[in-house]
């Protein structure tokens, strides 16, 4: 059985993939949605005790994800959302995966585009250097601006209560500082790596935290001879895995990834 690995981003857990997991399993795939190390408990537990979030590092996350993928019988399709998109890019650069898709991806090292909406979205963490040693959550209002700005307030609040956890100030601050520190840092990739698996960037036109210009800039950094493509969905916000119409996105992503991985087409549509 072919395997799809779904990597979550910051301020959420693997629970954010719940709809995609079910759809892809119905389409005949094994689906793995690994948590970051220490995040194996439920959303409610991480909100009650965010110590694992405070302690985790990007290097630990990457090492853990690589161990999950390396244990599989054959390379999977890897799909990452937000920060999970940046981790997906690192895994592909390191030789893991048959194809990769990143949804509203955080940028890898060297991407300097920083729209004002992104600054506002991450300001709860980056406004204070002391947050580098903390787990920092969003208020419901901050979540609505950063993740669900095209959703109704009621929809946004329901998803906030179901998915939201604090994010690692350490990893976010290190990501900002990586572009001014010498040498490769944690989220570094070789943009000239011709052996990297095919990669698709998917962005939502209304995303505040990772706007389309961030995705386009990230994609343009790749100068390798392998496939790098970008697609944009009009009217979509950051939380693509749970946005109305997510089924269309999930199916398009699957079709693209299966084709570029050289896998047989799925026997069922997943509908």
N, C-alpha and C positions, 0 to 999 in steps of 0.2 A: 504494500500500500504506500502510495506517495504521501509525503508529509509536508504540511504547511506550518511554519513557525510564525506566530504573531507576537510582536514585541511592543509593549505598552510604553507610554511616555511618562512625563512628570505630572504630578497632581492627580494621577489615577493609578489603577492597578490592572492586572489582567481581566478583571471584571468588565472593563470598558469594551472588551472584545466579545462579550457574551453572544451578541447576535451573529457575528461573523463566524464564531466557532460552530454554532449550530448549523448555519447555512453550509459551510464548507464540509462539515461532517456528513450532512445529507447528500452532498455532491460526491461522496465516496472517498474523502481524504482523511488521513490521520491529522489532527490539528493539535498543536502544542502551543500554549500561551504561557511561557515561563515568567515568573515574577523576578524582580531583582533580588539578589541575595538578602535575606532577612525580611523580605516582604511576603513571605508565604502565608501569612495570616490574612484575615479578612479586612476589608476597608475599615470597619468599625473598630477593630483592634489597633490598627495603625493610627487612627485618629486619637484613640485613648492613650496610646504609648508610642510616640513617633521616634523612639530611640534608634530603631534600625535605619530610619531615614537619615538621621543625623550622622550615623556612623559610616554609611555606605560611600564608596568612592567609584568613580567612573571606571577605573582599572578593574575593580572587583566585578562590576556589572559586566564588562566586556569579557572577562575571564569566565564568568559563570555562563553567559550566553554561548560562548564558544564551546564550552564543555557540553552543553545541551545539544548543540548542532553536531559536534564531533561524535557523539554517541550514537547517532542515527546510522542506519545501514547505507544510506545514499544521501547526497546533498538535497536539502529541501528548498522549497520556495520560502523566502524570508520577507515578511511584510512588517514594517515598523511605522508607528504613528508618533509624530512630534519628536521628543528626545529619542524615542525608539527608532525613528528614522535615521538619526545620526548614528546610533549604535548599529543599525542595519548596514549603513554604508561602511562602517569600520569592519564588520564581519565579512562583507563582500570583498573588501580590499585585502583582508587576511586570507582569502581563498575559500571562504565558506559560502555555501548556497549555490543553487543551480540558476536562480534568478532572484532579483530583489525589487520590491516596491516600497516606496516611502510616502506616507500621507502627511501633508503639511509638516514636513520634516524640519527639525532643528538643523542648523548648518554645521558642517564639519569645519575644522580649523582652516583659517584663511579667508573665509567668506565674511566680508566686512560690511555688507549692506545691513543697516539697522533702521527700519522705518519707525516713525514716532509711535505708531500703535503698538509696536513690539516693545518699545521702551516703557510705555504705559502699562502693558500687560505684565511685564517682569519687574516693574518698579517695587512691588511689595517685597521682593527679595533683594534687589540690587540697591535699594535706597540706603541701606545700612551695611557697611562692611562687616559688622558683627554677625550678620546673618550667615556669613560664610561657615559658621560653626553650628548652625541651627537647622531645624526642619521648619519651613515657613509655609503656612497655609494661605488660602485665599478666602476672602469673605464671599458670600453668595453674590454680591454685586460685582466684585472683582472677577469672579468666575464667569458671570454673564458677559462681561466685556471681553475677556480673553478667550473663552471657549465657545460660548453659545450666543453670540451677539445677534444672530438671525432667528433665534428661538423665542417663543413667548416666555414671559417671566415665570409662568407656572411650569413649563417644560424645563426651563433652565434650573429652577429650584429643585425639581424632582431628580434631575440628573446630578446636580451638586450633592444632594443627600445620598444618592446611590453610589457615586463614583469618587468623589473628591477626597484626597488625602493631602497632607503637606508635601512639599518638594524639598529636595536636598539643596540647601544654600551653598554647600561646598562645591557641588558639581556645577551649579549655575555660575557661581563666581569664578571658578576655574576656567569655565568655557569662555567667559569674557576676557580673562587675563591671558588666555592662551595666545591670542593674537598680538600681544606685546611682549611675551616672554621668548627668549631665544630657544631654538630647537623644537622638535616635534613634541606636542603635548598629548593628552589622552585621546582626543577626538581627531587625530591626524589621519589622513589617508594619502595615498600616492595617486595623485590625479592623472598620472601617466601610466598607470598599471593596465597593460593590455590584456592581462589574464583575468581581470575582474569580470564577474558574471554580469549579464544585462541588468540595467537599472532603470526603473520608471519613477519619476517624481509626479505625484498627484497633489494638486493644491486646490483650495477653495478660494474663490475670488474675494470673499468677504472676511477671510481669516485675519484676525487682529494680531495674534501672537506670532505667527509665522506666515506673513503675507506672501502672495505669489512672487513678488520680486526677490524674496529670499530664496525661494525654490529655484527660480530661473538663474540667479547668480550662482547658487551652489552647483547646478547642472553645468553651467558654462565653464566652471573651473576644471571639469573633466576634459582632458586632452587625449585620452586613450583611444585606441582603435576599436573598443568594444561599444555596445549599444548603450546610449544614455538618452532617454526621452522625457518629455514633460507634457502633462495634460492638466488643464484647469477646468474646474466645475463652477459654473456661474451660480452665484447666490448662496454658496456654501460657506460655513464658518469653520472653526478649528476642529470641533469635535465630530469629524466626518464619520467615525464608526457608529455614531448614534443619531446622526442627523436624518430627518425625513428624506427618503430617497436613497438611503445607504445601500439598499439592495442592488441598485443599478451600479453603484461604485464598486461594491464587492464583486459583482459578476464581471465587470470590465477588467478589474485588477486580476481576477482569476484567469480570464481568457488570455490576457496579455502575458502573464507570468508562465502559464502552462505552455503557450506557444514558444516563448523565448527560452524556456528550460528544456524544450524538446520532448515534453511529455505528451502522451496521448490525451486527446480532448476528454473532459469529464463525461461520464456516461449519463449523468443527470444534471439538470440546470441548477440545483440547489434551491429551487423555488418551493 
